[in-house]
Amino acid sequence: MNQSRFLKNYTFSVLLLSSVFIGACLGFMLKQNAMVLKPFGDIFLNLLFTAVVPLVFFSIASAIAEMSDLHRLGNIMSWMILIFVATGIISASLMVFGVMIYPPVVSGQPLLQLPETVHQTANASQIVRAFTVPDFIHLLSKQNMLALIVFAMLVGLAASLAREDGKPFVNFLVSANKIMMRVIKLIMFYAPIGLGAYFAYLVGTLGPELLGSYLRVVALYYPLAILYFFIGFSIYAFLAAGKKGFKTFWENILTPSLTAWGTGSSLATVPVNLEAADRIGVPKDISRIVIPIGATIHMDGTCLAAILKIALLFSFFGMEFAGVGTIATAIGIALLSGMVMSGIPGGGFLGELLIVSLYGFPMEALPLISMVGTLVDPPATMVNAAGDNVCSMLVARILGGTKWISKGSEL
């Protein structure tokens, strides 16, 4: 029985690990020529992105529509936001400690001059565009995930409030959600090829940069991110459900973690993250809300990276990254930069733009930290995605008590 359980839990993960290892070896050997394998990885990514918009909509809308207890919905949302902020602050504080011990730039002289007059303004219209769109058709784009989530929540709430009249529509939402999960399972048959190809491309193209001038940044970020991933998430899982939570979390999180690392996308990881949450035993009304929303606004890995980027810019411009006010501001901006992320590969550019804008750095500073974002993206996305899963466990612990994990995901 133990052998059968081991094979059930780890066979696919071992297959993914093998494909990742083979892909990395191919990338190392082929170097820049590994670009020819990128289309095979793009196929996997495109299939996931094609499915993720309807999946996010139906998973959130159906979860809310099935709720007869709207008070529970309010509790889930409230605790979710509180836990997202708390874990974001913890991860950002960890990187603050890291840059204090191991500064990203050793040179004592500023490399660039900061303009005497800068404008630190935030564009309110950008916030409006993040949460709403002017036309329904725009909701069908992965670029507008926050707006899609808001709309899905409104549809689910309206269906719940309609009671008897809304039951046929609620049944449709639930059925559609189950079908989309089946679609994801079919797509995942291609995952070993897609992830292997994408790893070959990443190692082949980014390998030279890892040995270049940003080696010190990478040497700081990767160990801290991996430390937070293993130790931080182990603590969170233990707090959520004791030894059983710790064991079950690590039995099921490997596939979402590898998917996140290989694709560089929190959104692409949502389907496998939801499946992992089901196997862990997170109630579906919690996982269907926390994980899709977390893929857009909860970014522990991004908070780690944002502090590193801020400290790097401070060093480049000869500014001192010290003092309670400076550090508190940096942590706040790190949280904001995580929330404006779109969950797609390269989405970190939006967070980097926010950092440059809020601090008033000249636009020449943007390319300096864009390279950092590219180099740390794989572990950052892994931490982002796995963090959504463990946060759903923490919400389940708060709302379901100490024995929630034994009740299964059908609650």
Secondary structure, DSSP 8 states (H G I E B T S, - for coil): -HHHHHHHHHHHHHHHHHHHHHHHHHHHHHGGGGGGGHHHHHHHHHHHHHHHHHHHHHHHHHHHHT-S-HHHHHHHHHHHHHHHHHHHHHHHHHHHHHHHHS-S---SS-SS---SS------HHHHHHHH--SSGGGGGSGGGHHHHHHHHHHHHHHHHHTGGGGHHHHHHHHHHHHHHHHHHHHHGGGHHHHHHHHHHHHHHHHHHHHTTTTHHHHHHHHHHHHHIIIIIHHHHHHHHHHHHHHHHHHHHSHHHHHHHHHH--HHHHHHHHHHHHHHHT--HHHHHHHHHHHHHH--HHHHHHHHHHHHHHHHHTT----SHHHHHHHHHHHHHHHHT--SSTTTHHHHHHHHHHHHT--TTHHHHHHHHHHHHHHHHHHHHHHHHHHHHHHHHHHHH-TTGGGG-TT-
